[in-house]
């Protein structure tokens, strides 16, 4: 059964909060990377470049967990385990530019390498866990 991303969990992901993306490798170990994340149409979106290891692991596994802590309070966080529902180059450059605006206030992603092909991934929430501080 799918879960939804709404309310405070959605606000945390929408904010300028870094995400930890955890993906199972083929040997069963977990690969964790820090990424920029956002939400779109109820999904968590992330971006990468072709040739990196984590996109290959995400494509193979078809699932990942994204954990995002609220800025200024590591005890308030949301963890979303989601199924890969989009893997596209279409709009990926615009997506990384929007993430660059969100995270570093740059109109364009400044770290783009010549010939780099960007990928936009979307994860549909299957489990959403929100931890609120007491």
N, C-alpha and C positions, 0 to 999 in steps of 0.2 A: 504494500500500500504506500503510495506517495504521500509526502508531507508537503506543506507549503511554506514559502518564505514570505513572512509578513511581519508588520509591527517592528518592535525593537531589533530583532535579528536582521531584518532587511535594512534598517537604519545603520546598523554597525557595518554591514557590507557596503552600503552606499557611501559611508564616510571614508575619510582618508586614513584607513587602517590597513596595514599590511596583512596578507593572508599566508598561511602555511598550507601548502598543497601536498597531501600525502597520497602516494600511488603505490600499489603493490607491484614489485618487480616479478619477473618470471620465476625467480628462485624462491619467492615467498617473502623476501625481505621488503622493507618499506623504504621508498625513496621520498624524501621530503624536501621541498624547495619553497623559498619565499617568493611570492608573486604579488602583482597588483591584481585586484579583483573588483568586480562590480556585479550588478544584477540587471537583468533584462528579461522582461516577459516571464517573471517568476523563476528564472534560472540564474545560477551563478556563472559569470563569464570570466575567462582568463585568456591570456595571450602569450604566445611564444614564437620562436623562430624554428623553421625546419632545420633538422640536423642535430638538435639537442636530444638528450636521452629521455627526458621526462615526457615529451609528446609521444614518443614511440611506446613508452610504458602505458600511458593513458589510453592510447588507441588499442593496445593489446588487451588491457584489463577492462576497459569500458566503464570504469568506475573510479572515483577518487573521493577523498574527504578534504574539505576546505575548512580551516579553522581561522577565525578572525577575532582578535581581541579589540575591545573598545579602547580608543586612545585615552591614555591617562589612568586606566583601571584594568590591569591584567586579570582581575577576578570577574570581569564582565566579558563574556565571549559567546560566540555562536559557532557551532560546528555543523557543517552540512555535508552529509554523505550523498553523493549524487551519481546518477547514470549519465554517461556521455550521450548527448542528444544532438550536438552540432560540432563539426570539425570542418572548418572552411577557411579558404584564403579570401573569399569574397567579403569585403568590408573589414578585413583584418588590420589593414594599415590605418584605416579611420578609427578602428577600435583602440589600437595602441596609442594613437594620437590623443584620443579622448582620455585614456588612462593617464597619459603623460600630463595632460591638463589637470586632471584630478589630483595626482600625487605630487607633481613637481612644478605645477603652474607653467608648463611649457606648451606652446601651441602645437608643436610637433615633437615626436619622440626623438630625442637628440642622440640616441645610441644606435640608430639604424646603420647597419654596415652595407656597403655597396653589394647589390645582388641578393641581399637577405630577403627571404620570403616569410612573411608573418602568417600566423595561424590564429584564428579565433576559435576557442572551445566554449561550449555551453554545457553545464551540468544541471540536470533536472533533479531537484531535491527529492530524495527518498526518505531521508531521516534528517530532521532539524532538531538540534539540541541547543537551547539557550541557557546560559548560566548567568543568573543575576546575582550581584553581590548582596549580602545580608545587611 
